[in-house]
Amino acid sequence: MSRQNIGVIGLAVMGKNLALNIADHGYTVSVFNRSGKRTQELLAECTTNNIEGYFSLEEFVQSLERPRKIILMVKAGSPVNDIIKQLKPCLTPGDIIIDGGNSYFADTINRSRKLEAEGFHYFGVGISGGEEGARRGPAIMPGGDVGAYESIGQILTDISAKAEGEPCCRYIGGDGAGHFVKMVHNGIEYADMQLICEAYSILKGVMHMSPSDLHEVFKEWNQGELNSYLIGITSDIFAKKDTDSDHYLVDMILDAAGQKGTGKWTGQVALELGIPIPTITGAVFERYLSSDKATRMEAGKLYGDCAKTKQRGADFVEPVRKALYASKICAYAQGFSLMLEASRQYGWKLNLSGIAKIFRGGCIIRAQFLNKIADAYSDDSELKNLLMDNYFKTVIENYTQAWRDVVATAVTSGISVPGFSSALAYFDSYRTETLPMNLLQAQRDYFGAHTYQRIDKEGTYHTQW
């Protein structure tokens, strides 16, 4: 009896498309789903002989060659624990479980340690690119035992997206490293999307641009240094007409944003590790704020128009583009600084240049300027912050005045720009040699005897204020 190369458990959209992707690359795949209906649907849809469906977990496991390689595409949290518990009696030492969902990295660390102690290998694999990425080639971030990676690395590399001829997959590091990097990817994604929305809000609010106008602006921006998947789809969105009315569809969508939690996790971990990521966390908070539509409508009636819009002409488009790019640089700088600190504290030895290259294809934040990030960390693997790199330093210096002008215009016009303004404040704090925290330390010492240090001599001091 010939056995299948790899198995996939969980046949919702992502799992189904990943199984099809693997089969397309010449590998034989066993599939299983808790509900047999989805297994039947996939088999009916499938046009390849490389996929075999099973309706019992035992038969599914027995169909796989050893060491068994099983990808879990199930909801994060207790569903992962449940399927692992069901799987273990069917496995033998050396088998490999691959969690391809959005599990929290700390859970992955714990599962990895427990399963390794029992003789199994456990990989937390970040997979980014949504439905289309899973089917045609996602960005893949595998974390786990480096020795066991040899058994799965070729498959993951083959099915990943390719950017400039390079696979958007490489070994990330031990235990939870893969899921950590995917979490930060999603945090950066939150910020990136928020910044684009603010550029839209400014162009609409101070220049009264129509969706048709905005389509052309974003289409042009996508030809230059802002070239990215998100800018490209934004241009497409502005061109779409509503089938039920004569309006553009974007104008008919309720302004209440959803989320799945990875942005929140990124903010929580940043607080634990002591790394400032204000643009990323601000983007998460803005989604929370947007969801309270009813209260915002009440507040709008209460306060009315308490700002006077500053009208700007067509020459304002370029400053907004510059402000968006500068803010984007700061958001990515925050995310990569978080990964750098996590690498140190968890002993992962993350290759930040390699991670930037993974992000170039398949994933949601894929963008042209990730090549510049890859170059920056290739030149200096311990680069403290992207703002310290010569390329990004030059861009920020050239764009700062336009950035300030855009933020000032938005603020005086009453247009909310938490992303643009937090990114600018982050930059200004980072470049400021002397912050007003001397006063803050004095306050802490005054009310709590927390002590302070002096600039003119060594030691720790306390004053009876």
Secondary structure as GFF3:
##gff-version 3
##sequence-region A 1 465
A	DSSP	beta_strand	6	9	.	.	.	ID=ss1
A	DSSP	alpha_helix	13	24	.	.	.	ID=ss2
A	DSSP	beta_strand	29	32	.	.	.	ID=ss3
A	DSSP	alpha_helix	36	45	.	.	.	ID=ss4
A	DSSP	beta_strand	51	54	.	.	.	ID=ss5
A	DSSP	alpha_helix	57	62	.	.	.	ID=ss6
A	DSSP	beta_strand	69	72	.	.	.	ID=ss7
A	DSSP	alpha_helix	78	87	.	.	.	ID=ss8
A	DSSP	three_ten_helix	88	90	.	.	.	ID=ss9
A	DSSP	beta_strand	96	99	.	.	.	ID=ss10
A	DSSP	alpha_helix	105	117	.	.	.	ID=ss11
A	DSSP	beta_strand	121	128	.	.	.	ID=ss12
A	DSSP	alpha_helix	130	136	.	.	.	ID=ss13
A	DSSP	beta_strand	139	143	.	.	.	ID=ss14
A	DSSP	alpha_helix	146	159	.	.	.	ID=ss15
A	DSSP	beta_strand	162	163	.	.	.	ID=ss16
A	DSSP	beta_strand	166	167	.	.	.	ID=ss17
A	DSSP	alpha_helix	177	207	.	.	.	ID=ss18
A	DSSP	alpha_helix	211	221	.	.	.	ID=ss19
A	DSSP	alpha_helix	229	239	.	.	.	ID=ss20
A	DSSP	three_ten_helix	249	252	.	.	.	ID=ss21
A	DSSP	alpha_helix	262	273	.	.	.	ID=ss22
A	DSSP	alpha_helix	278	291	.	.	.	ID=ss23
A	DSSP	alpha_helix	293	303	.	.	.	ID=ss24
A	DSSP	three_ten_helix	314	316	.	.	.	ID=ss25
A	DSSP	alpha_helix	317	346	.	.	.	ID=ss26
A	DSSP	alpha_helix	352	358	.	.	.	ID=ss27
A	DSSP	alpha_helix	370	379	.	.	.	ID=ss28
A	DSSP	three_ten_helix	386	388	.	.	.	ID=ss29
A	DSSP	alpha_helix	390	412	.	.	.	ID=ss30
A	DSSP	alpha_helix	418	431	.	.	.	ID=ss31
A	DSSP	alpha_helix	437	448	.	.	.	ID=ss32
###
